[in-house]
Amino acid sequence: MKKTYLALALIFVLAFAVNSFAIPSGFGSHFKTWQSSNGYGSAFPEGGFGGTSSAPAAVKQVVVFVHGNGALAQGNIGDPNGWIKTYDYLKTQGWKDGELYAINYAYNTPTMAIYNDHSSARVTKVQKFIQAVYAYTGKQVNVIAHSLGCTLTRKAMKNGNLYSKVRTFISISGGNHGLATCGYWYFGIYYCVANPTCGYSAGLCNYPYGSDSGVFIRALNSSTYGDNEMQGKTTRTYVIRSSVDEICLTLTTPALLGAYKTQTYYVAPYGHFGNKDWTADVQYKMIMWTF
């Protein structure tokens, strides 16, 4: 029994010691200069990472990371790992910093998370970043998004008709049909939780939950509004979801019609954040279209 505990402890320590690559703190100097020369100089005020001091020579698939609500690409108190786990894994598989990009797009502290929604300004940032990386590298991009980043990316792809530019879209723990926790019944009347994230017009409120009748969710998912989720798109879409998601709570939340394949987990540690942090190998296979 003692040996078993020691083995488990060793595995735990090793799991947190995998981060052998220093995730970039910002954009490479060449990418920043290119942004300024191509009209993106002030487009990404919260920063991100990607690129080096020289022009990109992308050999691997180009990856764009879009973080979740209250998070930061490089990791913060609300989401300590950020994209570190996937970044590290891809680096071990031969990816270079000229092939890995991320955007920070909103309030990135947990205390301010309720103020993040799908405002046109935030959607435009994600849209422009995908367009910028596509133009800068000269290659289709593979977007890996988490939580709020999933619905923001979907809206960005829709607004910019980016489906030919996005080769693969991976939705991890995304509230693709809103969040059950964003609304409640009171004396027979349904109310949206009073904060921007759960807002009816630009947030994840859905009345009643699962009906796709919230203004934003309806516009994102309904064929009447020209999308019908990801069905019929040239972008290959994958979904990673969990029945023990502590934020989304239900399996129906992260579901996405038109997904090429879906990976579902049923036990910890594959919750809302674990879906992102402990599936780097699965994400890799999805990028490579071998999943």
Secondary structure, 3 states (H helix, E strand, C coil): CHHHHHHHHHHHHHHCCCCCCCCCCCECHHHHHHHHHCCCCCCCCCCEEECCCCCCCCCCCEEEEECCCCCCCCCCCCCCCCCHHHHHHHHHCCCCHHHEEEECCCCCCHHHHHHCCCCHHHHHHHHHHHHHHHHHHCCCEEEEEECHHHHHHHHHHHHHCCCCCEEEEEEECCCCCCCHHHEEEECCEEEECCCHHHCCCCCCCCCCCCCCCCHHHHHHHCHHHCCCCCCCCCCEEEEEEECCCCCCCCCCCCCCCCCCEEEEECCCCCCCCHHHHCCHHHHHHHHCCCC
